[in-house]
């Protein structure tokens, strides 16, 4: 008479290998999503900081349109003359800089003055591009702002 060993509940080798394969696939997919999320967060941070810099520069010009704030303030005073499109590098606070380790953005600006005998506001165009330490034509992000600023 033949006796068989009692069957024990458990998983076969094939089932274990299949489960490990599925788990590995899920982990790899999650790691891929994690890197996309980090890149998206970085881009959002740069865009938000650029928006804050642009708003800050325009606010300073609105408060004191004709005041010269110093050599590191990138926007010229509004004195009734137009300024052609100008390109410069700024740091994370929107201050003009030439120091390679402080450069964060490219700033393009243009000021259109009103006609000489009219009481209309100046048209101020700002564009921040990043990263600032690469050539401007290789920028990966951009924030633009067009605003009207009254001069005294």
C-alpha positions in Angstrom: 0.0 0.0 0.0 1.2 3.4 -1.0 1.1 6.3 1.5 1.2 9.8 0.3 2.5 12.7 2.3 -0.3 15.0 3.5 -0.6 18.1 1.3 0.4 21.3 2.9 -1.1 24.6 1.9 1.4 27.0 0.3 2.5 28.6 -2.9 4.4 26.9 -5.7 7.6 28.3 -7.0 5.9 29.5 -10.1 3.4 31.5 -8.1 6.1 33.1 -6.0 8.2 34.1 -9.1 5.1 35.5 -10.8 4.2 37.6 -7.7 7.8 38.9 -7.4 7.7 39.9 -11.1 4.4 41.8 -10.7 5.7 43.6 -7.6 8.9 44.6 -9.4 7.0 46.0 -12.3 4.9 48.1 -9.9 7.9 49.4 -8.0 9.7 50.4 -11.3 6.5 52.2 -12.5 6.3 54.1 -9.2 9.9 55.1 -9.3 9.3 56.5 -12.9 6.4 58.5 -11.6 8.4 59.8 -8.8 11.1 61.4 -11.1 8.3 63.0 -13.2 6.8 64.4 -10.1 10.1 65.9 -9.0 10.7 67.5 -12.4 7.2 69.0 -12.3 7.8 70.3 -8.8 11.1 71.9 -9.9 9.4 73.6 -12.9 6.5 74.9 -10.8 9.0 76.3 -8.2 10.9 78.2 -10.9 7.8 79.5 -12.5 6.4 80.7 -9.2 9.6 82.4 -8.3 9.8 84.1 -11.7 6.2 85.4 -11.2 7.1 86.8 -7.8 10.2 88.5 -9.2 8.2 90.1 -12.1 5.5 91.3 -9.8 8.0 92.7 -7.4 9.8 94.6 -10.1 6.6 96.1 -11.4 5.4 96.9 -7.9 8.7 98.8 -7.2 8.2 100.8 -10.4 4.6 101.6 -9.6 5.5 102.9 -6.1 8.4 105.0 -7.4 8.3 105.3 -11.2 11.1 107.8 -11.6 13.5 106.8 -8.8 16.9 105.2 -9.5 17.1 102.3 -7.1 20.8 101.5 -7.7 22.9 99.5 -10.1 21.5 96.1 -9.1 17.9 97.1 -9.7 17.3 96.0 -13.3 14.5 98.3 -14.4 15.3 101.8 -15.5 13.4 104.8 -14.1 10.4 105.9 -16.1 11.2 109.4 -17.3 9.1 109.7 -20.4 11.6 107.9 -22.8 11.2 104.5 -24.3 13.8 101.8 -23.6 14.4 99.2 -26.3 14.4 95.5 -25.5 17.2 94.9 -23.1 18.6 91.5 -21.9 20.4 90.9 -18.6 20.9 88.2 -16.0 19.4 88.4 -12.5 19.7 86.4 -9.3 16.9 84.6 -7.4 15.8 88.0 -5.9 15.5 89.8 -9.2 18.7 91.8 -8.8 21.1 92.3 -11.7 24.2 90.2 -11.3 27.2 89.0 -13.3 28.4 86.5 -10.7 28.2 83.1 -12.4 27.2 81.3 -9.2 24.3 83.7 -8.5 22.7 83.8 -11.9 19.2 82.3 -11.9 17.2 84.0 -14.7 17.5 85.9 -17.9 15.4 89.1 -17.8 14.2 90.7 -21.0 12.5 94.1 -20.6 11.2 96.8 -22.8 9.6 100.2 -21.9 7.3 102.1 -24.3 6.7 105.7 -23.2 3.5 107.5 -24.1 3.4 110.2 -26.7 5.1 113.4 -25.4 1.9 115.4 -24.8 -0.3 112.7 -23.4 -0.9 111.6 -19.8 -0.9 107.9 -20.6 1.0 105.2 -18.7 4.2 103.6 -19.7 3.9 100.1 -21.2 6.4 97.8 -19.4 7.1 94.3 -20.7 9.0 91.8 -18.7 10.1 88.3 -19.6 12.0 86.0 -17.2 13.6 82.9 -18.7 15.4 80.1 -17.0 17.9 78.7 -16.4 20.0 81.9 -16.4 23.4 80.2 -16.7 22.6 78.7 -20.1 22.3 80.6 -23.4 19.0 82.5 -23.6 17.9 80.5 -26.7 18.2 77.3 -24.7 15.8 78.4 -21.9 13.5 75.7 -20.7 11.0 78.0 -19.0 9.6 81.5 -19.5 7.3 83.9 -17.6 6.0 87.0 -19.3 4.3 90.1 -17.8 2.9 93.2 -19.6 1.9 96.1 -17.3 1.0 99.7 -17.5 2.8 102.0 -15.1 1.9 105.7 -14.6 4.9 108.1 -14.3 4.7 111.4 -12.4 
